[in-house]
Amino acid sequence: MSDVLPPCPECSGTFAYESGDLLACPECGHEWSPAAAAEAAAADVKVVRDAVGNVLADGDTVTVVKDLKVGNSAIKVGTKVQNIRLIDDGVGDHDIDCKVPGFGPMQLKSSVVKKA
């Protein structure tokens, strides 16, 4: 096992200790397998795909694939947006946080962009 043990998945306690092949939390009494915790964490990872199915990641550059009306103007097709950040808590189903040239910071849906 490693020197630094992960916090308890139940109570987030930091005093976990090894008990045979399991890890145990003295604060809430929960016992868990480190391998199962790692698999569960990997399963919780959300994959964000663009309009054509490419997987997006933080820092990618994307291109807008359709005109987006913003107030009295519009973000035109082909506008490049650099250094995107993927978010889980966006408004509605907006999952990209970025700065659009000429418009400033905003959130976009991954369904209206294509990886550049």
KATA-V82069 format. One line per field, one symbol per residue. phi: phi as a letter, one per 30 degrees, with the letter a starting at -180 (. if undefined). Layout:
# KATA-V82069
phi: ???
This chain:
# KATA-V82069
phi: .ddccdddddcidccdbdbidccbcddcidbbcdddddddddddddcccddcjddcbejdcbbdcadcdbicbbddejddbchdbdbccddicdbbcacdeibjdacbdddcbbdd
